[in-house]
Amino acid sequence: MKTDEIRQICDQALAEYNFGEGVTLEATSGWEYSSNSSEVTCPVFLRFEEDDPEADTHLGTFSVVIEKGKVVQADCLCDGEMIGFPFSA
């Protein structure tokens, strides 16, 4: 797959991901992957509703596994915890 195709698939998975109630995706920092892996990751910056609005965001990792041009898994880890509702085909 071409880099643009991978990025588009991952962007769509991120846009559709349910991070859960009270969790807001504030920013991302680009997709990272290698040609010998089906996993693509992206640093994400999350805010939880109980956070002080002036506090720093939480750094997490959003992961997407792509096989044959389709997302087969998507999840987010932050502070060692699974965030939201992981997708697995």
C-alpha positions as a LaTeX table, in Angstrom:
\begin{tabular}{lrrr}
\hline
Residue & $x$ (\AA) & $y$ (\AA) & $z$ (\AA) \\
\hline
Met1 & 0.00 & 0.00 & 0.00 \\
Lys2 & 1.06 & 3.54 & $-0.62$ \\
Thr3 & 1.80 & 5.90 & 2.25 \\
Asp4 & $-1.15$ & 8.17 & 1.38 \\
Glu5 & $-3.53$ & 5.19 & 1.39 \\
Ile6 & $-2.28$ & 4.03 & 4.78 \\
Arg7 & $-2.60$ & 7.55 & 6.20 \\
Gln8 & $-6.16$ & 7.89 & 4.85 \\
Ile9 & $-7.24$ & 4.54 & 6.34 \\
Cys10 & $-5.71$ & 5.45 & 9.71 \\
Asp11 & $-7.20$ & 8.96 & 9.70 \\
Gln12 & $-10.63$ & 7.42 & 9.12 \\
Ala13 & $-10.14$ & 4.91 & 11.97 \\
Leu14 & $-9.08$ & 7.72 & 14.31 \\
Ala15 & $-12.04$ & 9.92 & 13.29 \\
Glu16 & $-14.49$ & 7.08 & 13.97 \\
Tyr17 & $-12.91$ & 5.86 & 17.23 \\
Asn18 & $-14.99$ & 6.25 & 20.39 \\
Phe19 & $-12.62$ & 7.48 & 23.09 \\
Gly20 & $-15.37$ & 7.17 & 25.68 \\
Glu21 & $-17.44$ & 9.58 & 27.68 \\
Gly22 & $-15.50$ & 12.50 & 29.09 \\
Val23 & $-12.42$ & 11.99 & 26.89 \\
Thr24 & $-11.54$ & 14.54 & 24.21 \\
Leu25 & $-8.92$ & 14.12 & 21.51 \\
Glu26 & $-7.01$ & 17.43 & 21.60 \\
Ala27 & $-4.27$ & 16.77 & 19.02 \\
Thr28 & $-2.21$ & 14.15 & 17.18 \\
Ser29 & 1.40 & 13.97 & 16.10 \\
Gly30 & 1.56 & 12.02 & 12.83 \\
Trp31 & 1.46 & 8.36 & 11.88 \\
Glu32 & 4.45 & 6.09 & 12.47 \\
Tyr33 & 4.98 & 2.72 & 10.82 \\
Ser34 & 7.49 & 0.44 & 9.18 \\
Ser35 & 7.12 & $-1.42$ & 5.91 \\
Asn36 & 7.47 & $-4.83$ & 7.61 \\
Ser37 & 4.59 & $-4.35$ & 10.07 \\
Ser38 & 0.82 & $-4.11$ & 9.72 \\
Glu39 & 0.57 & $-1.88$ & 12.81 \\
Val40 & 0.48 & 1.91 & 12.47 \\
Thr41 & 0.65 & 4.16 & 15.54 \\
Cys42 & 0.06 & 7.80 & 16.29 \\
Pro43 & 0.81 & 9.81 & 19.43 \\
Val44 & $-2.45$ & 11.36 & 20.66 \\
Phe45 & $-3.03$ & 14.06 & 23.24 \\
Leu46 & $-6.13$ & 13.52 & 25.34 \\
Arg47 & $-8.03$ & 15.55 & 27.88 \\
Phe48 & $-10.27$ & 14.00 & 30.51 \\
Glu49 & $-13.31$ & 15.88 & 31.79 \\
Glu50 & $-12.00$ & 15.76 & 35.37 \\
Asp51 & $-8.73$ & 17.46 & 34.34 \\
Asp52 & $-8.02$ & 21.05 & 35.24 \\
Pro53 & $-8.49$ & 22.99 & 31.96 \\
Glu54 & $-5.04$ & 24.52 & 32.46 \\
Ala55 & $-3.33$ & 21.14 & 32.99 \\
Asp56 & $-1.24$ & 19.42 & 30.34 \\
Thr57 & $-2.95$ & 16.85 & 28.17 \\
His58 & $-2.32$ & 13.12 & 28.58 \\
Leu59 & $-0.08$ & 11.44 & 26.00 \\
Gly60 & $-1.49$ & 8.25 & 24.54 \\
Thr61 & $-0.85$ & 5.96 & 21.60 \\
Phe62 & $-3.52$ & 5.23 & 19.04 \\
Ser63 & $-2.80$ & 1.99 & 17.15 \\
Val64 & $-4.30$ & 0.66 & 13.95 \\
Val65 & $-3.66$ & $-2.75$ & 12.41 \\
Ile66 & $-4.31$ & $-2.93$ & 8.67 \\
Glu67 & $-4.60$ & $-6.14$ & 6.66 \\
Lys68 & $-5.45$ & $-6.23$ & 2.95 \\
Gly69 & $-6.36$ & $-2.53$ & 3.01 \\
Lys70 & $-8.85$ & $-2.88$ & 5.89 \\
Val71 & $-8.68$ & $-1.97$ & 9.57 \\
Val72 & $-8.76$ & $-5.15$ & 11.62 \\
Gln73 & $-7.95$ & $-3.55$ & 14.97 \\
Ala74 & $-7.90$ & $-0.06$ & 16.47 \\
Asp75 & $-7.27$ & 0.91 & 20.08 \\
Cys76 & $-5.81$ & 3.59 & 22.32 \\
Leu77 & $-3.52$ & 3.27 & 25.33 \\
Cys78 & $-2.94$ & 6.16 & 27.71 \\
Asp79 & $-1.17$ & 6.05 & 31.06 \\
Gly80 & $-1.08$ & 2.24 & 30.77 \\
Glu81 & $-4.87$ & 1.97 & 30.40 \\
Met82 & $-7.05$ & 1.10 & 27.42 \\
Ile83 & $-9.06$ & 4.20 & 26.51 \\
Gly84 & $-12.42$ & 4.09 & 24.79 \\
Phe85 & $-13.86$ & 1.19 & 22.90 \\
Pro86 & $-11.31$ & $-0.86$ & 20.95 \\
Phe87 & $-12.30$ & $-2.16$ & 17.53 \\
Ser88 & $-11.40$ & $-5.63$ & 16.38 \\
Ala89 & $-12.69$ & $-7.33$ & 13.21 \\
\hline
\end{tabular}
